[in-house]
Amino acid sequence: MIKYLFLILTLSPLFAIAQEKNDSKYLAGAVPEVNGKVLFSKELNAPQFSQAQIYDAILSWAQKRFFTNEEDNWGLVLLADKEKGQIVCNGGEYLVFTDKLLSLDRAKTGYRLNIFCSAGKCKVEMTGIYYFYPESSRERINAEDWITDEYALNKKKDKLAFRLGKFRTKTIDLFDSHVSDIQKAIGASALASTPAAQQPVTAAQPVVVPQQEIAPAQTDQPTQPSTLAGYKQISPDKIPGNIIKMLSEDWMLITASNGEKFNPMTASWGGLGYLYNRPVAFCFINPSRYTYTIMEEGDTYTLSFYTETYREALKYCGSHSGKDGDKVKAAGLTPITTPSGSKAFSEAWMIIECKKLVAQPLQQGAIHDANLRHEWDGKKMHQMYIGEIINIWVK
């Protein structure tokens, strides 16, 4: 017994030293902040490759990595601009802390990956990071409130905090994993500090898939080409993403227009479907909302979707009325007009344009669930709009 105690006392400092060494990459300064926002950034040098080669290789990787709706890994390529060398992706997955037979501890995370390609190098950024924990929670926690030095380290800033440290380490590891995958995709060495003239030119050639093989799914063109600047038109059966997540977590703007005035409102109720042999979208508006009056007067409207970057703009549109001032300008949104005359905003990554088919008030008696019916007792019910999807644009 004394022998075992001696071994424990002898080895404990070694374990502590090993733990401290393993944690060193996660300590002070490991989570950079720019203008109050967490922003991971890494530049990769690839002097032997052109901007087009780097862009093609990374786009091929991004389309495989992010264009998916798998249970444990979801995402979307939001922007692919070859001329500018820019790729923007929305990512989402689980951060797994413990995975044992009777114990699974994990969190949902979402983020935006910005990639800027130029001749001989590329810059990778990860920002807009948030978590849902526990994973069933509907409360979104921003990385700025959990993994920065202020929250995820102890007072001396020399150790990880007990609870939040795991989020910090897993997030740093996630960014490092993306950097490593991108580095492999372009066959480049991540020696950002080494001058290009000193870089070896014997690195493996990048895996560049022919353009026709790497074209994003959203480039499928309908019979009528889009004339909405900055967007590509797709058919309804090619709508990307998980609509339940896009509504309940990310939200959308319903924008009604009557030809003279328009107004957006933030919404998280709605869906997509098929009715009268047509692709449709449905949404709900309370008659007390300013948008309702305009919606009743017009024939078309738009449902538009945004990245986490515009979360504050959507919050503003959901808490202010267009009757009281120019909330579009206050929210920092840029109005655009579709060929059909509907209104949307250029900041949206996807715009669904609809033509009204059905406008039906939801009466209290129509609600089957007794608890829900009691909740709405005496309140104004929502107007349900079902619209035929006539156009879809994605960036």
NORURHU-V309177 format. One record per residue. N is the residue number from 1. RES is the residue in one letter. D_LAST is the distance of its C-alpha to the last C-alpha in Angstrom with 1 decimal. Layout:
# NORURHU-V309177
n:N res:RES d_last:D_LAST
n:N res:RES d_last:D_LAST
This chain:
# NORURHU-V309177
n:1 res:M d_last:68.3
n:2 res:I d_last:69.1
n:3 res:K d_last:67.6
n:4 res:Y d_last:64.3
n:5 res:L d_last:64.2
n:6 res:F d_last:64.9
n:7 res:L d_last:62.0
n:8 res:I d_last:59.6
n:9 res:L d_last:60.7
n:10 res:T d_last:60.5
n:11 res:L d_last:57.1
n:12 res:S d_last:55.4
n:13 res:P d_last:55.0
n:14 res:L d_last:53.5
n:15 res:F d_last:50.9
n:16 res:A d_last:50.1
n:17 res:I d_last:49.7
n:18 res:A d_last:47.4
n:19 res:Q d_last:45.3
n:20 res:E d_last:45.1
n:21 res:K d_last:44.2
n:22 res:N d_last:41.4
n:23 res:D d_last:40.0
n:24 res:S d_last:40.2
n:25 res:K d_last:36.6
n:26 res:Y d_last:35.5
n:27 res:L d_last:37.8
n:28 res:A d_last:37.5
n:29 res:G d_last:34.6
n:30 res:A d_last:32.7
n:31 res:V d_last:30.0
n:32 res:P d_last:28.9
n:33 res:E d_last:27.9
n:34 res:V d_last:26.2
n:35 res:N d_last:26.6
n:36 res:G d_last:27.6
n:37 res:K d_last:24.6
n:38 res:V d_last:24.9
n:39 res:L d_last:23.1
n:40 res:F d_last:24.0
n:41 res:S d_last:23.6
n:42 res:K d_last:25.0
n:43 res:E d_last:25.1
n:44 res:L d_last:25.9
n:45 res:N d_last:27.8
n:46 res:A d_last:27.7
n:47 res:P d_last:29.6
n:48 res:Q d_last:30.1
n:49 res:F d_last:26.5
n:50 res:S d_last:24.3
n:51 res:Q d_last:20.8
n:52 res:A d_last:19.5
n:53 res:Q d_last:21.7
n:54 res:I d_last:20.6
n:55 res:Y d_last:16.9
n:56 res:D d_last:17.5
n:57 res:A d_last:19.8
n:58 res:I d_last:17.7
n:59 res:L d_last:14.6
n:60 res:S d_last:17.1
n:61 res:W d_last:18.4
n:62 res:A d_last:15.2
n:63 res:Q d_last:14.3
n:64 res:K d_last:17.9
n:65 res:R d_last:18.1
n:66 res:F d_last:15.1
n:67 res:F d_last:14.0
n:68 res:T d_last:17.0
n:69 res:N d_last:18.6
n:70 res:E d_last:22.1
n:71 res:E d_last:24.5
n:72 res:D d_last:25.0
n:73 res:N d_last:21.6
n:74 res:W d_last:18.2
n:75 res:G d_last:14.7
n:76 res:L d_last:11.1
n:77 res:V d_last:9.1
n:78 res:L d_last:6.2
n:79 res:L d_last:5.6
n:80 res:A d_last:7.8
n:81 res:D d_last:9.2
n:82 res:K d_last:12.7
n:83 res:E d_last:14.2
n:84 res:K d_last:13.9
n:85 res:G d_last:14.5
n:86 res:Q d_last:12.1
n:87 res:I d_last:10.9
n:88 res:V d_last:10.0
n:89 res:C d_last:11.3
n:90 res:N d_last:12.7
n:91 res:G d_last:16.1
n:92 res:G d_last:19.0
n:93 res:E d_last:22.5
n:94 res:Y d_last:26.2
n:95 res:L d_last:28.4
n:96 res:V d_last:31.7
n:97 res:F d_last:34.8
n:98 res:T d_last:37.5
n:99 res:D d_last:37.6
n:100 res:K d_last:41.1
n:101 res:L d_last:42.9
n:102 res:L d_last:43.3
n:103 res:S d_last:40.9
n:104 res:L d_last:37.1
n:105 res:D d_last:35.7
n:106 res:R d_last:32.0
n:107 res:A d_last:29.1
n:108 res:K d_last:25.5
n:109 res:T d_last:23.2
n:110 res:G d_last:19.5
n:111 res:Y d_last:17.9
n:112 res:R d_last:15.0
n:113 res:L d_last:15.3
n:114 res:N d_last:14.4
n:115 res:I d_last:15.5
n:116 res:F d_last:16.5
n:117 res:C d_last:18.1
n:118 res:S d_last:20.7
n:119 res:A d_last:23.9
n:120 res:G d_last:26.1
n:121 res:K d_last:24.3
n:122 res:C d_last:21.3
n:123 res:K d_last:20.9
n:124 res:V d_last:19.8
n:125 res:E d_last:19.3
n:126 res:M d_last:19.4
n:127 res:T d_last:19.3
n:128 res:G d_last:18.6
n:129 res:I d_last:21.2
n:130 res:Y d_last:22.9
n:131 res:Y d_last:25.4
n:132 res:F d_last:27.0
n:133 res:Y d_last:30.6
n:134 res:P d_last:32.4
n:135 res:E d_last:29.5
n:136 res:S d_last:30.4
n:137 res:S d_last:30.2
n:138 res:R d_last:27.8
n:139 res:E d_last:28.3
n:140 res:R d_last:25.5
n:141 res:I d_last:27.2
n:142 res:N d_last:25.4
n:143 res:A d_last:26.3
n:144 res:E d_last:27.8
n:145 res:D d_last:30.4
n:146 res:W d_last:31.3
n:147 res:I d_last:31.0
n:148 res:T d_last:31.9
n:149 res:D d_last:35.4
n:150 res:E d_last:36.6
n:151 res:Y d_last:36.0
n:152 res:A d_last:36.0
n:153 res:L d_last:39.0
n:154 res:N d_last:42.7
n:155 res:K d_last:44.4
n:156 res:K d_last:45.5
n:157 res:K d_last:42.0
n:158 res:D d_last:43.7
n:159 res:K d_last:42.8
n:160 res:L d_last:39.9
n:161 res:A d_last:40.2
n:162 res:F d_last:41.5
n:163 res:R d_last:38.7
n:164 res:L d_last:35.6
n:165 res:G d_last:36.3
n:166 res:K d_last:34.9
n:167 res:F d_last:31.4
n:168 res:R d_last:31.6
n:169 res:T d_last:32.7
n:170 res:K d_last:30.2
n:171 res:T d_last:27.3
n:172 res:I d_last:28.6
n:173 res:D d_last:29.2
n:174 res:L d_last:25.6
n:175 res:F d_last:24.3
n:176 res:D d_last:27.1
n:177 res:S d_last:26.2
n:178 res:H d_last:22.6
n:179 res:V d_last:24.1
n:180 res:S d_last:26.7
n:181 res:D d_last:24.3
n:182 res:I d_last:22.2
n:183 res:Q d_last:25.6
n:184 res:K d_last:26.7
n:185 res:A d_last:23.6
n:186 res:I d_last:24.2
n:187 res:G d_last:28.0
n:188 res:A d_last:28.5
n:189 res:S d_last:30.9
n:190 res:A d_last:29.7
n:191 res:L d_last:32.4
n:192 res:A d_last:30.5
n:193 res:S d_last:33.8
n:194 res:T d_last:35.3
n:195 res:P d_last:35.2
n:196 res:A d_last:33.4
n:197 res:A d_last:36.8
n:198 res:Q d_last:38.3
n:199 res:Q d_last:35.6
n:200 res:P d_last:36.8
n:201 res:V d_last:35.5
n:202 res:T d_last:36.4
n:203 res:A d_last:33.4
n:204 res:A d_last:32.1
n:205 res:Q d_last:29.7
n:206 res:P d_last:26.1
n:207 res:V d_last:24.9
n:208 res:V d_last:22.6
n:209 res:V d_last:21.5
n:210 res:P d_last:21.3
n:211 res:Q d_last:18.0
n:212 res:Q d_last:18.5
n:213 res:E d_last:19.1
n:214 res:I d_last:16.2
n:215 res:A d_last:13.4
n:216 res:P d_last:10.9
n:217 res:A d_last:12.0
n:218 res:Q d_last:8.8
n:219 res:T d_last:9.5
n:220 res:D d_last:12.6
n:221 res:Q d_last:13.0
n:222 res:P d_last:15.2
n:223 res:T d_last:18.3
n:224 res:Q d_last:16.9
n:225 res:P d_last:14.2
n:226 res:S d_last:11.5
n:227 res:T d_last:12.7
n:228 res:L d_last:10.2
n:229 res:A d_last:9.6
n:230 res:G d_last:6.4
n:231 res:Y d_last:4.6
n:232 res:K d_last:6.1
n:233 res:Q d_last:8.8
n:234 res:I d_last:10.3
n:235 res:S d_last:13.8
n:236 res:P d_last:15.0
n:237 res:D d_last:16.6
n:238 res:K d_last:13.4
n:239 res:I d_last:12.1
n:240 res:P d_last:11.5
n:241 res:G d_last:13.5
n:242 res:N d_last:16.9
n:243 res:I d_last:17.1
n:244 res:I d_last:20.4
n:245 res:K d_last:19.1
n:246 res:M d_last:16.0
n:247 res:L d_last:18.6
n:248 res:S d_last:21.7
n:249 res:E d_last:20.5
n:250 res:D d_last:17.1
n:251 res:W d_last:17.7
n:252 res:M d_last:15.8
n:253 res:L d_last:16.5
n:254 res:I d_last:18.4
n:255 res:T d_last:18.5
n:256 res:A d_last:21.4
n:257 res:S d_last:22.5
n:258 res:N d_last:25.8
n:259 res:G d_last:25.3
n:260 res:E d_last:27.1
n:261 res:K d_last:25.6
n:262 res:F d_last:22.8
n:263 res:N d_last:22.4
n:264 res:P d_last:20.0
n:265 res:M d_last:21.5
n:266 res:T d_last:20.5
n:267 res:A d_last:21.2
n:268 res:S d_last:21.6
n:269 res:W d_last:23.4
n:270 res:G d_last:22.1
n:271 res:G d_last:20.8
n:272 res:L d_last:19.9
n:273 res:G d_last:22.5
n:274 res:Y d_last:24.3
n:275 res:L d_last:27.0
n:276 res:Y d_last:29.1
n:277 res:N d_last:27.5
n:278 res:R d_last:24.1
n:279 res:P d_last:20.9
n:280 res:V d_last:21.1
n:281 res:A d_last:19.9
n:282 res:F d_last:22.5
n:283 res:C d_last:22.9
n:284 res:F d_last:25.9
n:285 res:I d_last:27.0
n:286 res:N d_last:30.3
n:287 res:P d_last:32.4
n:288 res:S d_last:33.2
n:289 res:R d_last:29.6
n:290 res:Y d_last:29.0
n:291 res:T d_last:25.9
n:292 res:Y d_last:28.2
n:293 res:T d_last:30.2
n:294 res:I d_last:27.2
n:295 res:M d_last:25.8
n:296 res:E d_last:29.2
n:297 res:E d_last:29.4
n:298 res:G d_last:26.1
n:299 res:D d_last:25.0
n:300 res:T d_last:21.2
n:301 res:Y d_last:19.0
n:302 res:T d_last:15.6
n:303 res:L d_last:14.7
n:304 res:S d_last:11.8
n:305 res:F d_last:11.0
n:306 res:Y d_last:10.9
n:307 res:T d_last:11.7
n:308 res:E d_last:15.4
n:309 res:T d_last:15.2
n:310 res:Y d_last:15.3
n:311 res:R d_last:18.1
n:312 res:E d_last:20.7
n:313 res:A d_last:18.9
n:314 res:L d_last:18.8
n:315 res:K d_last:22.4
n:316 res:Y d_last:23.4
n:317 res:C d_last:22.0
n:318 res:G d_last:23.9
n:319 res:S d_last:27.2
n:320 res:H d_last:27.5
n:321 res:S d_last:28.3
n:322 res:G d_last:27.1
n:323 res:K d_last:30.7
n:324 res:D d_last:31.7
n:325 res:G d_last:29.5
n:326 res:D d_last:26.1
n:327 res:K d_last:24.2
n:328 res:V d_last:20.8
n:329 res:K d_last:22.1
n:330 res:A d_last:23.8
n:331 res:A d_last:20.7
n:332 res:G d_last:18.9
n:333 res:L d_last:16.1
n:334 res:T d_last:15.0
n:335 res:P d_last:15.6
n:336 res:I d_last:13.9
n:337 res:T d_last:15.5
n:338 res:T d_last:14.2
n:339 res:P d_last:16.4
n:340 res:S d_last:18.5
n:341 res:G d_last:19.3
n:342 res:S d_last:17.6
n:343 res:K d_last:16.4
n:344 res:A d_last:13.4
n:345 res:F d_last:12.0
n:346 res:S d_last:9.5
n:347 res:E d_last:9.6
n:348 res:A d_last:8.1
n:349 res:W d_last:5.3
n:350 res:M d_last:6.6
n:351 res:I d_last:9.2
n:352 res:I d_last:12.2
n:353 res:E d_last:14.7
n:354 res:C d_last:18.3
n:355 res:K d_last:21.7
n:356 res:K d_last:24.6
n:357 res:L d_last:26.9
n:358 res:V d_last:29.0
n:359 res:A d_last:29.9
n:360 res:Q d_last:32.5
n:361 res:P d_last:34.1
n:362 res:L d_last:34.7
n:363 res:Q d_last:38.4
n:364 res:Q d_last:40.1
n:365 res:G d_last:42.1
n:366 res:A d_last:39.0
n:367 res:I d_last:38.3
n:368 res:H d_last:40.1
n:369 res:D d_last:40.1
n:370 res:A d_last:43.1
n:371 res:N d_last:41.8
n:372 res:L d_last:38.6
n:373 res:R d_last:40.7
n:374 res:H d_last:43.0
n:375 res:E d_last:40.2
n:376 res:W d_last:39.1
n:377 res:D d_last:42.7
n:378 res:G d_last:43.2
n:379 res:K d_last:39.5
n:380 res:K d_last:37.3
n:381 res:M d_last:35.2
n:382 res:H d_last:31.6
n:383 res:Q d_last:30.5
n:384 res:M d_last:28.4
n:385 res:Y d_last:25.9
n:386 res:I d_last:24.8
n:387 res:G d_last:22.4
n:388 res:E d_last:21.5
n:389 res:I d_last:17.8
n:390 res:I d_last:17.3
n:391 res:N d_last:13.6
n:392 res:I d_last:10.4
n:393 res:W d_last:6.9
n:394 res:V d_last:3.8
n:395 res:K d_last:0.0
